[in-house]
């Protein structure tokens, strides 16, 4: 993909004045219902007054993004206050980004000053209930022991119902419940109905659980203030439901994790709104993106700028995903995900939505993370850092967090914790003078000048650090069932790859980071920075020593291959000479060539391969059709060597663990690294042999047929020990070239039974075996059991018959053998077939029931049926005139052959020429139709003259 030039986001957006203020404080994002309600309803100035943006209703609504959930909530509550039907009791569901305090503040302002909603278009058509009585309780600011001072009075409301009575009805309202407030006894339902009779009334409850926890320690007669408060809340919900224009809205902690010690209490209060339709979630899905935009930016970004960035990311990420897709379905999914990414970036600009998702889905699992407030604080620090530096990238993503800025770094660790624990990690791998990520970027900038300033390694490392805290909930898990912290390579690429960082560069940098960073850990699936150093340095030093003696690596690789092929009789590991591969084995052999084989020139590799197929030591190889050479893949060799080199280094470090004083954590890291390298080695071993060479005959000479995986996905991977099933994978690759069985009719046709003059009707089983494993062009069989199965099948179907010995053919065209010794047209077990002594005959030559007379011993033995011979011996039915006597000086061979047979036989003549130095060839051809002179001249005589074989 071409590089897309995009403007920095800092040039495209205006930041909110609060973010740019010289007096900026993290408290700008602090909002608590209690102090805000005191200021708005009673004019009380708390010691820490809420910012103007929260207490001024018009500014509040202008700075707020009215999500569909919040608008629906406002609609329902204002309708209820106006006397229309609706749910009287509502509970807020506020996960990350929901902002429960913000939602309650919106209800407070809308009920207290309805006209303020008209400053935004989305609020103008909402109901106006007129003057509303409001009572607000914030459990953080309401003392269980002391209660709360009533403005302008010389006494305090001692209970929640006392304060609500005053807030709703003033002195008269309080007098209704004075006795119950002073005695700390929950009022009855009738009294509450009397209090709510003059509406409309809005009651807001926040942090109720925190108040109840404290109230549990205060005795009230024979019970506690907690129990009385719970009774009050139950009666209040009933009373509210029995009024026409009163609404009760309350919120709790959004996670049971925040109140594990009071789980039953939490559930009790939670059931105040038990029906599903009484539960409201003010912010859903991608609305959080707009919420953050509205709070941190001075105005919404220009649509043209955000669309340009979103489209660029869509194209680049989709292109990457399609490149890795292995099916049409995955490609289609990549397109759909690309469109979704474009829309989300456009909605979140200048933030990458992955940065928001990170906080919402992962950091939310951190107990001290303050969700909305924490996210705004952290993002504001990042925006301020970019503004100070006067530079930024096209978008602010997980890899663009400016860790070199002290304010942003402090904000990050304030939200995720563990600042001191990670000081060494930040120093050695990120911002120190010799930081590993920085060194990688500096080296790459020297090697690739176009990368100067892009800092790809630092961006990847920063993204990994962002994902090193919290955890993602498992798809089917319950709350608290989290995946380990960290990020997979695929996830990392999806959040970092963009206009300035392609996937190839990212993967190269990730490899460097894994090898060089001192605090980066990899468990085989996820990358994660941890506070404890890894053992990279020790391993690197030891690996350097191993690299000086590569024979150790070669020996270990061979041992690994032998271990993974133990029990595979048909696998030959790294033969150095031709006699290292057995001949006359009635099974298909695969010779796995040594790693150095691929380092030779192409023509040398082919010559060596041909020699393995043709020779067995100093002799000719007979069973050449039963042999394949597995060729190592050059692009996997170095990966394998590197992994094995590190495995040897890790073993040496582990053996010296006591001497090196390794901690338990470091030993764990050593095991993690070992698992990583072992996994990489198994992966490389699995892919090491992805090509097999087979012999084939072409124009009388032996050629190489290459069988490679190409784009074909192989299913065979690892065994139960997580070890590469190398031989099984190779046999899967050869499943169209090497077969487990053959049809019985194929034996008849290949060995030309019933053909020839005179016709032949049978053949020895041993000759069939020899034929299949010798003759190029015959089907290749995994083992001779395939022939047994073919014979058994042919016997049962009546295609062939089976016997033992060497029966002679009688004058009637039937074999002269007792019929009872012949198995024909019945089931025959494969283990009853003797491939040494067995004999196969066609069905037409099966003898009659009667036993033919035996042949006198003084008569010569009947001629044995002719069978196809290896090309080096004959072609076309001729027979050689040779002798085993090495003193023989002349060899004469005469045969008749058609075109195909001549091609096959010519290799045998070439072998004879090798033995003699030169052969004399005489060819006689006769045609009843006569020869075409032009074809004779151009196709026969002229080529022979060109080679100077004839004048």
N, C-alpha and C positions, 0 to 999 in steps of 0.2 A: 504494500500500500504506500502511496506517496505521502511524504510528510505534509501535514496540514498546518499552516501558519495561523495561529489564533492569538488575539490580543490577551494580555494578562487581565484577570478578573478585576484587579485593583483599578484598572482604567475604565472599567465598564459599569461599576456599581458605586452607589453612594452609601456610606455607612451611617448608621443611626447616630445622632448627636450624643446619645448616652455612651456609645462605644468609643467615640473619639474624644470625649471630654477629658480635659487635663486632670480633673478630679474624679476620674473614673474609679469606681470601687465595685468589687464583686457584689456588694450589697444592693446594687442597682437592680439586681434580679431577685432580691428577696421580697417575698410577699406573704404576709400572714393575715388571716381573716380577722383575728381579734383586734390588733391595733388599727387596721383599716376601718373596721366597723365603728370603733370608738371615735375615730376622727371624723368619719362621714356622718354618723348618726347623732353624736353628742358633742362634736367639736373638741373632743379631748385630744390634747397633743401628747402622744406617748414620748418616752425618753428617746426612742429611735423612730422617728416619724417615717412613714412609707414615702417613697419617691413620688413626686408630683404626677408622673405618668400613670401611677396606680390610683392615687386618691382623687384626681380630677376626672370625672366621668367621661367628658368628651375626649380628652387625650387618651384615656384608657381604651375607648372603643376604636379610636383612629389607629392606635398601635396594636390592636388585636385583630387576628384573623378569625372571622366568624365561621367556624367550621359547620358542616351540616349537622353534626351532633349537638354543638353548642346552640345553634340557631333553633333546633328542634326542642332543646331543653328550655330555652327562653320562651318559645312559643307555648309550650305546655304549661309552664309555671305562670306566665302572664295571663293565659286563658283561665287557668284555675283561679287566680286572684280576681279575675273579672267575673267570676261566678259561672263560668262555662264548665261543662263536664270535663273531667281529667283525673289523672292519678294524683291523689293527695300527698303520698309519701314517695320520695324518689331517692335512690342511692346512686352516687357517682362511682362509676368504674373508671379509674384513672391510671392506666399503665403509663410507661414512659411517654412523655410528650403531652399527657393529658392535662396536666396543670390543675390539680383539684382546687388549690387556693385561687388560681386565676378564674376558674369557672364559678366558684362561689362569689368572688368579687364581681363578676359580670352580673350575676343574679342580684347582688346587693345594689349595684348602681342602677340596673334596669328598673328595680322596684322602687328605689328611692327617688330616682330622677329619670322617669321614662323618656323625656324629650331628648336626653343625651344619646339615645339609640338612633335618633334621626340623623346623626352626622354621618352614618354609613348607610348605604343604599339597602343593605341586607336587613336592616333593623326597622325600616320605616313602616312596614305593614304589620308589625307585631301589635298585639292588644295593649291598650292603655287602661290599667285598672284604677287609675286615679291615685289618691293618697293611700299608701300601704303602710301598715304597722309592721315593723321589722324587729325581730329578735335574733341576735347572733351570738353563738357560743363557740369559742376556740379553746379546746381543752388544754392547749399549751399555756394559755394566759388566764386560766381560771383555777385558783387555788382550792384544792379539796378541803384544806384546813381553814383558810382565811376567807374563802369566797371572793367577792369582788365589790369594791366600793362603788356605790351608786352616785352618779354625778350630782353635785349640788346638795347632797344629803349627808347627814351625820351618822349614817349607819351603812352596813354592808349587806349585800345579798349573800346569804350563806350557802345557797344551793343553786343548781342550774335552773330550777323552776322559779326561784325567787327572782333571778336576773331576767328570765324571759318574761315574767309577769310585769316587772318594771318597764322593760323595753317595749312591750306591746301596749300596756295600759297606763303607764306612769304610776302616780301614787295610788289611784283607784285600783289599778290592776294589781299592784303589789299588795294592797290591803286584802284582796281576795285570798291571797296565798301567804299572808304574813305568818300566821300560826304554823303552817306547814314548813315554811322556810326556816323559822326560828327553831322549830323542833327537829328539822332535817328529816321530816317524814313526807313521803311522796303524797301529793294531793290526789283526791279521787277524781274520777272521770267527770262527774257532774260539775265540779268546781272548774275543771279545765274547759269544759264546754261553755261555762259562764264567761271565762276569760276570753275565749275565742269568739264570743257571740258578735262582738263588734269588729267586723273585718273591713277590708281584706287583711290577712295576716301572712307574713312570710317568716318562717323559722329556719335558720341556717345553723347547722351543727358541723363542726370540724374538729378533728383529732379527739373524738369522744373517747376512744379507747385509752388514750394517754391519761385523761381525767379519771376514768374508771379504775385504772390501775392504782392511782394514788388514793382514790376513795375507799379502796378495799381495806385500808389500815385504820379507818376512822369508825369507831363503835357508835352505834345509834341504838340505845336500849339493848335488845338481844340480837340485833342484826348489825349490818354495816351500812355506811353511806353508799357503797357500791350497789348493794342490793336494792336500797331505796331508789337510787338513780335509775337502775334497770327497770324497776316497777314504774317509775315516772315515764320513762321512754316508751314503755309498752302502752301505758294509758294515754300518753300524748298521741301516739299514732292512731289509736282508736278515736280519740276526740277529734283529731284533725280530719279523719275520714268522715266524721259525722257533721262536718260543717260544709258550707257551700263555697266558701271563698278563702280557704286557708291551705297553704302548701308547706310541707316540711321537706327539706333537702339536707341530706347528711352524707359525709364521706368518711371512709376509713383508710387505714394503710392499704396500699394496693397489692401487697404481697404478704402472705402468711409468714414468710421468712422473717419479716420485721417484728413479729410478735409471737414467736414460737412458744414462749413461756406462758402466754395467755391465749392459747389457741381456742379453748372453749369459750372464753369471754368474747373473743373476736367473732366467733360463730354466732353467739347469742345476739350481739348487736347487729351482725350482718343480716340476721333473719327479720329485722325490723321491716325490710322491704324484700319479701320472699319471692314475690311474683316476678317472672322474667321481664314483663313489660314495665316494671317499676324501676328497672336498672338502666342507667344511661351512661354511654361512653362519649364524652364530648369530642374526643379526637380519634379518628379512625384512619388506618392505612396511611396513605401518602399525605394526608392533611398536615401531619407534623412538619413536613417540608415547608409548607406555606406559613405555619405558625412561627417557625424559626426565622424565615425570611422577614416577616412583618416586624418581629421584635428587634432584629439586629441590623436591618438595613433602613436607610433613610427613606427610600422609595423602592418600589418594585423594579427589578432590572428591566432593561430594554429587551423587548421580545426578540428583536433581530439578533442581538448579541447572544442571548441564551440559546436561541435556536441554532445558531452557527456552531456553538460549542457542543450542544447536545447531538446534532447531526454528525459531527466529526467523530465523536466517541462512538456513536451507534455504528458507523461504517467500519471503524477500526476494530472494535471489539467483535462485531459480527463476522468480519473477515477472519479474525483469529479463531473464533469458535467454529466456523465452517471448515477451516483448515484442519482442525483436530477432529471433526465429526467423522464417524465411521459408518454412518447410515444416512439414508435420505431423511428419516425421521429426526435424527439429530441435527441435520442441516436446517430442516424446517423450524425446529425448536430454536436454533441459533438466531434465525430471522425474527421470530416472535419475541425472543428475549431482547434482541437489539432494539426493536421498536419500543418495548417497555422501558429499557434503559434510557432511550432518547427522551421519552415523556417525563421520566422521573428526574433526569438531569435538568430539563427545562423548568420543571417545577421547583427544584431545589437550588438552582444556580444562585450564587457562585459556589455552592457546596456540592461535592459529589455525594449522591444519596447513600453510597456505601459508608461514608463517615457518619451519617445520621443513624443508619442501620446498626453500625458498630456499637454506638452508645445505647440505642434502644433495645437491641437484642442480646448484646454480650455484657456491656458494662452494667446493665441493669441487674446482673447477677451478683455484683459486688455489694456487700451489705451497706457500705458507707456512701455509695454513689447516690447523689441527690436528684437523680432523674432530670426533670425539666430544668430545674435551677442549675444543676451541675453542668448540663449540656450547654446552656446559654453562657455560663461563666467561661467554660473551656473554649467554645467557639469564638466568643468575644476576644479572648486573649490571642487566639490565632489571627483574627482579623486585625487587631491592633499591632501585632508583630509585623505583619505584611505591610501595613500602612507606614510603620516606622522605617522599614527597610526600603520602601518605595518600589518594591518588585513583588511579583507573584507569577504563578503559572496560569494556565487557562481556567483552572478550577481548583478548589481546595479539597483534596482527597485525603485518604488515610496516610498516604506517603508524603504529603506536603506539609504536615504539621512541623512548624519550625522549632525543632528541639534545640537548635543553637541559640534561640532567644530565651533568656532566663525567665521572663514573665510567662511565656507560653509553656515552657518546661515545668515551671512551678504549678501552673494551672492544671496541667496534665496529671502530675503526680498527686495533686490535691484531690482530684476526682477518683483516681484509681488506687491511691495509697502507695506505701512501700517506697517512698522517695529515697530514704537513706539506704535501704537495701539494694537499690538499683544504681547507686552512685557510681560504683566501679564499672558496671555494665555500660552506662552512658559515657563514662570517660574513655574506656578502652575500645569500645566498638562504634561510638558515634561522634563525640565532639572533641576528644583529646587530640593533641598534636600527632599522635601515632595511631589514631583510631582506625580500626580495620576497614570499616565502610569507606572512610575518607581515602585511605590508601588505595583501595580498589578503584575508586573514581579517578584519582589522580593518575594512576597507571593507565587506565583506559583512555583518559583524555590525551595522554601522550601518544598512545597507539592509534587512537581514532580522534583526531582533532575536532570532528563534528560533534563529539559528545561533550566537549568542554562546557561546563556550566550546567549541564543537565543532571549530573549527580545521580545516575540511575541506581547505583548500589545503595546510596544513602536513602533514596526514596523507598526502595524495597525493604531495607532494614527498618526504616521508620514505620512502614505499614505493618511489618511483622510485630514490632513492639506494641503498636496500637491493639493488635489482636492477641497480645500475650496476657491480657487481663480479663477476668470474667469468664463466661462460658456460654455456649449456645445450647439451648434446650434441645434434647433429642426429639426427633419427629414424633415418636410414640411415647415419649417419656412424660412423667409427671413433674410438677414443680420441684426443683432441686435436682432433677435427673439431668445433669448437664454433660455435654461433651467436654473433653479437656480443652484448656486454653490453647490458642495457637491457630494457625491457618494453613490450609493445604496449598499446594502449588497452583492448582487450578483456580482456587479462590483468590490467591494473591495476584495472579495474572489478570483476573477479571476486574480487580479494583485498582490496579496500577497501570495497566497497558492503556495507552492513549496516544495523542498526536506527537508527544515527545518521547515516548518509550514504546518500542515495539517488543513483541513477545520473544524474539530471538535474543535481543540484548538483555531482556529481563531474565531469561533462563540462564544465560552465561553469567550474569552478575549474581544470581541466586546460588549458582554452583560455587563461585568464589567466596560468597558470604558463608556458605555452609562449611567450607574448608578452612576459612581464616578467622572468622569471628570467635572470640573467646567465651562469649556468653550465649551464643545461639545454639539451641538444641533442636534436634530433629528425631522424632520417634518412628520414622518410617512413613508417616502420613502427614504430620503437621510440623510446621516451623514455629518455634516459640523462644523468646528471650527469657532467661531466668536469672535470678539474683546470684546463683552459684556459677563459677566458671566451669566450662567444659574441659575436657582433657585434650583439646585440639593440639596445643603446643607440644605436649609429650608425644602424641601420635605422629605429628609432623616430623619431629626430630628422628624418631625411630624409623619412619617411612623413608627418610633420606638415606639411612644406613641400609635398609633393605634394597633400595634402588641401585645401590652400588654392586649388588650381587643378584642379577636378574635370574640366575639359575635357580635360586630359592623360589622365586615366583613361578617359574616354569614347572618345577617339580610339584609345587602345591596345586597348580592348575591340573596337571595330569592326575594327581591323586584325587582331586575333586571329580574329574571325569570318570575315573575308574570306580569311585564310590557310587556315583549316580548310575553307572551302567553295570553294576554288579548283578550277575545272574543273566545278563544279556549275552547269550552264547554267540549271537550273530553280529556283535559289535567288536571291532578291532580298533584299539586306541593307538594312534600315532605310529603306524608302521614306518620303519626307516628303510626297509628293503622289500623287494617283491616277495621274498619267501616268508616275510612276516605275516602274510595273509594266506591262509590255508587254501589248497586246491582240493577238488573232489569232495567238497562239503555239500551235502544235498540240502542246502538251505541258502537263502539269500543273505550275503554278508555285506555289511556296511563298514568300510574302513574310514575312520575319522582322521583326516590328515592333520599333521602338526601345525602349530600356529605359524611357523616360519615358511610354510608352503606358499602362503599368499604374498610373501615378500619377494618371491622370485619373479622374473619377467614372464609375461603371458605365454610366450612360445615355450619357455623352459617348463612351466607348469603343465602345459598340454603334453609335451614329450614325456614327462615323468608319469603323467596319468596313463598315457597309452602303454608305457612300459609295465605299469602295474596290471593293466588288463591283459597284456600279451604274455607276460613272463611269470614264472614261478621259480625263482632262483635262476638256475642255468637252463631250465626246461621251459617248454611252451606251457602256458596256462590253458587247461582244458575247460574248466567251469567259469568261463568269462561272462556268461549270461547270468551268473548268480552273484555278481559283484557290483557294488556302487561305491563311489568315493565321496564322502561328505567333506565339503570345502568350507573352511572357516571364513567368517565374514570380517573383512578388514576393519569395518567401522565399529565392531564390538570388541576387537582384540585389546585395544588400549584401555577401554573401559574395564574390561575384565582384569587386565594386568594391574591397573590402578587399584581396583577394589581388593584384589588379593594382596597387593603390596600393603595396603592399609590393614587388612585382616592380620597379616603377619606382624605388623607393627603393634596392633592392638593386643595380640596375644603376648607379645614380649612385655608390653607395659603392664598387662594384667599379672603376669608372672612376677613382676617386680613391685607389685602393689604395696607390699609391706615395706620394702626398701624405700619406695617413693612416698610413703605415708599418705596414701590416697584415702580420702574420706569416703564414707558410705555414699554420699551424694555423687562424688566423682566416680566411684565404682558403678553407680547407676548410669552415669553419663557414658562411661566406657561401654557398658552393655548396650545402651541406646545406639552409640556409634557403631558398635559391632553389628547390631541388628541392621542398621542402615547399610553398612558396607556388605554384609552378607546378602541382604536383599538385592543390592546392586549387582553383586557377583552372580547370584542366581538368575537375575534378569538377563545379564550378559551371557551367562552359560546357555540359557534357554534360547537366546537369539544367535548364539555363536555360529551354529551350523544351520544355515538357511538355504543351502544349495547342495545338490547332489549331482555328480557327474556319472553318467552311464555310458557304456560302450555301445556303438551301433556301427553297422556295416554300410559303407557308401562307396559305390564304384570299386568294390574289391579292396578297399582299405578301411582300417578301423578309425572311426571318428568319435567325437565326444558329443553326447546329448546332455545339455544342462537343464536340470529341473530346479527351479527356484520358487520361493514363496511369492515373490512379486507383491501384488496387493491382496493376495488371498489370506484371510485370517485363519490361523490354525487354532484349534480348540485345546489341544494338549498344552498344559502349563506346568503346574507343580504337583508333587505327590503329597502324601499326608505329612511328610516331614518338611514341607515347604522347600523341597529340592527340585531342581529342573529335571523333567522327564525328557531328556535329550533324545534318546533313541526312539521313544514312542512318538515324539514330534517329527522325527525324520521319516518314520514309517507312515505317519499320517500324510506327510508331504508326498510320499511315493504311492499313495493309495490308488492312483490311476495308472501306475507303472508296474507295480509289484502286487500280485494277487494271491489270495489265500487258497484258491481252487481253480479248476479249469473244467470246461464241459467235456464229457467223454467223447462227443463227436469231434472235438478239437484234436484229441489224440489220434483218432482215425484219419483225419485229414492231414495233420502235420506229418505223420509217419507213413502217409500214402498207402494205407492198407487197402487192398482190393485194386490198387493202381499198379501200373508198370507192366512189363512184359518179361518174364511171366509175372502175373499178379501175385502180390504178397498178402497173406491173410492173418498174420500174427507177428508179434514182436515181443522180445523179452522185456520185462518190467525194468530191469536195470538199464537197458538201452533207452527206454523212455525217460528215465531219470536223467541219464547222461545227456540226452538230447535237449531237454528243457534247460538244463544248466549250462550247456555248451553252445548251442546254436543261437547266434544273434538274430533277432527277429522273432524267436519263439517267445511266448508269454513268460514273464519272469514270475517265479513262485517263491513265496516266503519260505516254505519248507516242503519236503517231499510228501508230507501228509496231504497236500493238495492233490497230488496224483492218486494217492490211496482213495481219497474221497471221490475223485472222478471215476476211478475204476469201480468202486462200490456202487456209485450212482448208475454207471453204464451197465453193470451187470443186472441190477434190479430192473432197469428200463428195457433190457434186451438189446442194447446197442453193441456191447461187447460181452465176451465171456472170459472167465479167469481160471487158470490152472497153474500148476507148477511144473518145473522141468523144461525140456526143449522138445516138444512133440513134433513129429514129422508130418508133412502134408501128404495125404493119400491121393491116389489117382482120381478119386471121386471129388476132390476139392475140399474134403473134410480132414481134420487133423486125426491122425491115427493114435487115439488115446481113449482109454476107458471113459465112457460118458459119465460114470459116477464120480470121476475125478474133476469134472468140469463144473464150475459154478456159473449158472446161467438163469436169468429171469427169476431170481429170488434174492432175498436180502443177504448181504455179505458184510460182516463187520470189518471196519477198516483195519483193526489190529490183526485180522486174519490174512491180510495181503502182505506177501513177502516180496519186497522190491528187489531182492537179490535173486531169488529162485523163481519168482513168479513169471507167468507168461500170459499175454493178452491176445485174444483172437477175436476176429469179427464174428458177428452172429451167423453169417452164412457158412462159416467153416466149422461150426460146432458139430462134433461127430454125432452119429445116430446112437441109439441106446446100445446096440450090439458092440462088442469089443472087437476091433480089427486085429488081424494076425500080426504078431510081432515081427519085426524086421530081423532076418537072420544076422547072426553076429559076424559072418564072414562077408556080408555085403557092406559096401561103403555107406556111411551115414548120409541120410538125405541132406540135400543142400539147405543151409539155414536161410531164412528169409532176409533179404537185403533191407537195411534200414538206413535212413539218412546218416551221413558221416559228417564230421566237422569239416569246414571248408578247406582246412589244410590237408585233408586226406583225399577227398574226391568230390566230384560234382557231376550231375547228370547220369549217374548209374555206373560210371567206369570204376575200375579197381586198379590200385597201384601195384607195380611190380618192384618191390623193395625187399631188403633183407636186413635183419638185425645185425648181421656181420659188419663190423665197422671197416672191414677191408674192401667192401663193395665200392667200386670206382664209378659206376654208371647207374643212374636211376632213370627209368623210363615210365612215363605216365601217359595213358591214352584214354580219352573219354569223349563223349558227345554231350553237348550242352546247348540249351537255348540261351537267350539274352540274360535273363535273371540268374540262371545257374552259373553262367560265365562270370558275372560280377562276383558271385560268392566264391567261385573257385580261384579267381585271379589272385586273391590274397595268399592262397596256399602256394601258388606258383611263385609269388614274390618271396615267400619264406624259403622255397627251394633255391631261388636265386641268391638269397643271403648265404645259404649253406655252400653253394657251388661257386659263387662269384659271378656266374653268368649261366643262363640256360638257353638252349636252342629250341625255338618254338616253331612248329609247323602247323598251319591251319588250313583245313579243307572245308569248303562250304559248297553245298549243292542246293539249287533251287529249281523245282519243276517249272516255275514260271519264268525263269531267267532273271538276271539282275538289271536293274535300272542303271545305265552307264553313269549318269550324273551323280546319283546317290552313291554309287560304288567309288567314283573318283573323289568326290568331295568329302564323303563321310568315312571312307576306309583308307584308300591308298594315299591321299594327300597328307592326312595326319601322320601316317607311318613314315612318309618321306621327310616330313618336318622334324621328326625325332631321329632321322637318319638310320632307322631300323631297316629300311629297304631303299633301293636306288630308284 
